[in-house]
Amino acid sequence: MNEDEYHQMGLERMQRLDEALERAEAGFATGDDWDIIRFECGAPRRPSIVLMTIGIKNEHHSDRKLK
């Protein structure tokens, strides 16, 4: 990669960050936008959390009757 290509890559990277920040400021940032922002800030990615419920009943709620 020559110096011009490296410079162009840096400009494109800054453009993606600017666009992601604009969407974030407007309240419309996507997950990809936040990933770009975190990466450029040197912050780790937010972990993905998957919650599963496996038929656990809360007996107090299941015994209540709707009035």
C-alpha positions in Angstrom: 0.0 0.0 0.0 1.4 3.3 -1.0 1.1 6.6 0.9 -1.8 7.9 -1.2 -3.8 4.7 -0.6 -3.1 4.8 3.1 -4.2 8.5 3.2 -7.4 7.6 1.3 -8.2 4.8 3.7 -7.8 7.2 6.6 -10.2 9.7 5.0 -12.8 7.0 4.4 -12.5 5.9 8.0 -13.0 9.4 9.3 -16.0 9.8 7.0 -17.6 6.6 8.4 -17.0 7.9 11.9 -18.5 11.3 11.1 -21.6 9.7 9.6 -22.0 7.4 12.6 -21.6 10.3 15.1 -24.2 12.4 13.2 -26.7 9.5 13.4 -25.9 9.0 17.1 -26.4 12.7 17.8 -29.8 12.6 16.0 -30.8 9.5 18.0 -30.8 7.1 15.0 -27.5 5.3 15.4 -27.4 1.6 14.4 -25.5 -1.1 16.1 -22.9 -0.8 13.4 -22.6 2.9 14.1 -22.0 2.3 17.8 -19.4 -0.4 16.9 -17.5 2.2 14.7 -17.7 4.8 17.5 -16.5 2.4 20.1 -13.6 1.2 17.9 -12.4 4.7 17.1 -12.5 5.6 20.8 -10.6 2.5 21.7 -13.5 1.2 23.8 -14.4 -2.5 23.8 -17.5 -3.7 22.1 -20.5 -4.0 24.3 -21.1 -7.7 25.0 -24.2 -9.3 23.5 -26.5 -10.7 26.1 -29.0 -13.4 25.2 -31.6 -14.1 27.8 -33.7 -17.3 27.7 -36.6 -18.3 29.9 -37.2 -21.9 30.3 -40.8 -22.3 31.4 -40.1 -20.9 34.9 -43.3 -19.9 36.6 -43.7 -17.4 39.3 -46.2 -19.0 41.6 -47.3 -15.7 43.1 -48.2 -14.3 39.7 -49.9 -17.5 38.4 -52.2 -17.6 41.5 -53.5 -14.1 41.0 -56.8 -13.5 39.4 -57.6 -10.6 37.2 -60.5 -8.5 38.5 
